[in-house]
Amino acid sequence: MPRPVKWRKVCCMPEYNRFGPKGIRNMDSEIIEMTVDEYETIRLMDQEKMTQEECANVMGVARTTVQSIYVSARNKIAQMLVFGLDMHIQGGEIRLSEDAERKCSCRSDSEDCRGRRKRMQREKE
C-alpha cells in the first residue's frame, strides 16, 4: 500500500508563473516545470530568510522534505539561468493555507499574501 500524500501548505499561488529569456522564443527548447511547493520554499528561505526548520513548520512538512524540495528548486533555477530556458511554475502536492491559519509568514513590510490573494480574486471578477 503506497504512503499517503502529505500536502504542503502554501500561503498563496505565485503572482508570476512564467519566466525565461526576453525576446527569445524557441519552440523546440525545453521548458522547466517548477512546482508551487518548490516556489514556496525559495520564497520562504531566500526571500523571507527563514531557516529550513521554520520553513518546514510553515509548510507542515519535515525539515528533510524542505531540504529536498529546496535543492530541486535551486537546481531548476540554475538550469533556467545557465541554459536560457523557460520556466513555468504550476502544480505540486499543495494546499492553500486557510484564512484562520494564514497569519502570513512573510517577514517583510510588503503586502502580505492574504492581501495579494484578495486582490487577485478581485481581478478575476
Residue, then its C-alpha position, 0 to 999 in steps of 0.5 A: m500500500p503506497r504512503p499517503v500524500k502529505w500536502r504542503k501548505v502554501c500561503c498563496m499561488p505565485e503572482y508570476n508563473r512564467f519566466g525565461p529569456k526576453g525576446i527569445r522564443n524557441m519552440d523546440s527548447e525545453i521548458i522547466e516545470m517548477t512546482v508551487d511547493e518548490y516556489e514556496t520554499i525559495r520564497l520562504m528561505d531566500q526571500e523571507k530568510m527563514t531557516q529550513e526548520e521554520c520553513a518546514n513548520v510553515m509548510g507542515v512538512a519535515r525539515t528533510t522534505v524542505q531540504s529536498i524540495y529546496v535543492s530541486a528548486r535551486n537546481k531548476i533555477a540554475q538550469m533556467l539561468v545557465f541554459g536560457l530556458d523557460m520556466h513555468i511554475q504550476g502544480g505540486e502536492i499543495r494546499l492553500s493555507e486557510d484564512a484562520e491559519r494564514k497569519c502570513s509568514c512573510r517577514s517583510d513590510s510588503e503586502d502580505c499574501r492574504g492581501r495579494r490573494k484578495r486582490m487577485q480574486r478581485e481581478k478575476e471578477 
